[in-house]
């Protein structure tokens, strides 16, 4: 089985290449392992340019509903999106990874996306509105 890694910073950390090039995935996992990854829907409520980032990025504030609240994320999605087009957009994010310091920003969730043929990130999409905080099943 092959696939692509969508977060360049994480890909760099583990030595994988992205940008439309398929990379071998990890070994097969049990369904119980998948259930440990908590992927939730949230709505972007604020987007700022992140000038301190190594690569062009935005600082996002994403509302995951009353149970989880608003969380911060850094995302390298500046090629396909502007701050104006992101406000109000629902995204998917992993909410149970430990926070990660990215320059001056403490990223609390991993916003999910795919690398296009040029290696630029396209957000993983929710095609119909769902309640903020809804878990991927």
ChimeraX attribute file (.defattr): number of C-alpha atoms within 10 A of each C-alpha:
attribute: neighborCount
match mode: 1-to-1
recipient: residues
	/A:1	9
	/A:2	9
	/A:3	14
	/A:4	19
	/A:5	22
	/A:6	25
	/A:7	20
	/A:8	21
	/A:9	16
	/A:10	11
	/A:11	14
	/A:12	12
	/A:13	9
	/A:14	9
	/A:15	10
	/A:16	16
	/A:17	16
	/A:18	23
	/A:19	17
	/A:20	17
	/A:21	17
	/A:22	14
	/A:23	14
	/A:24	12
	/A:25	11
	/A:26	9
	/A:27	7
	/A:28	8
	/A:29	8
	/A:30	8
	/A:31	8
	/A:32	8
	/A:33	9
	/A:34	11
	/A:35	11
	/A:36	9
	/A:37	14
	/A:38	14
	/A:39	22
	/A:40	23
	/A:41	26
	/A:42	29
	/A:43	24
	/A:44	23
	/A:45	15
	/A:46	17
	/A:47	20
	/A:48	14
	/A:49	16
	/A:50	20
	/A:51	11
	/A:52	12
	/A:53	17
	/A:54	11
	/A:55	14
	/A:56	14
	/A:57	18
	/A:58	22
	/A:59	21
	/A:60	26
	/A:61	23
	/A:62	28
	/A:63	22
	/A:64	25
	/A:65	16
	/A:66	9
	/A:67	8
	/A:68	13
	/A:69	13
	/A:70	17
	/A:71	17
	/A:72	21
	/A:73	22
	/A:74	25
	/A:75	25
	/A:76	24
	/A:77	20
	/A:78	17
	/A:79	11
	/A:80	11
	/A:81	14
	/A:82	14
	/A:83	15
	/A:84	11
	/A:85	11
	/A:86	17
	/A:87	16
	/A:88	14
	/A:89	15
	/A:90	25
	/A:91	22
	/A:92	26
	/A:93	26
	/A:94	18
	/A:95	21
	/A:96	14
	/A:97	13
	/A:98	11
	/A:99	15
	/A:100	14
	/A:101	11
	/A:102	14
	/A:103	11
	/A:104	9
	/A:105	16
	/A:106	15
	/A:107	22
	/A:108	21
	/A:109	24
	/A:110	21
	/A:111	27
	/A:112	18
	/A:113	21
	/A:114	20
	/A:115	20
	/A:116	15
	/A:117	11
	/A:118	10
	/A:119	15
	/A:120	21
	/A:121	23
	/A:122	18
	/A:123	19
	/A:124	15
	/A:125	14
	/A:126	13
	/A:127	7
	/A:128	6
	/A:129	10
	/A:130	13
	/A:131	13
	/A:132	21
	/A:133	21
	/A:134	14
	/A:135	17
	/A:136	13
	/A:137	8
